[in-house]
Amino acid sequence: MIFLVCCELGTKNLNPEFAEALQQAIASDSPVQLKSAIAYKLNSMGLLHLQGDRVAIRNDLYRQYFRNRYFNS
């Protein structure tokens, strides 16, 4: 699944709202609040996990990969 997400990000086909939400989660060391539809979609893609009404990046490997590869933050 992460391969598909990487391909989508690499070709700029990912919905800009999803990319922005993912970037928010990656940039934060603590869970962030997102629109519920976006949080659900990113959770179902396996990138984030829900923590009550907030989400966090599923693991640090994803955070490092996306931060270094796409977001440079």
Buried (B, 14 or more C-beta within 10 A) or exposed (E): EBEEBBEBBEEEEBEEEBBEBBBBBBEBEEBBEBEEEBBBBBBEBEBBBBEEEBBBBBEEEBBEBBBEEBBEE
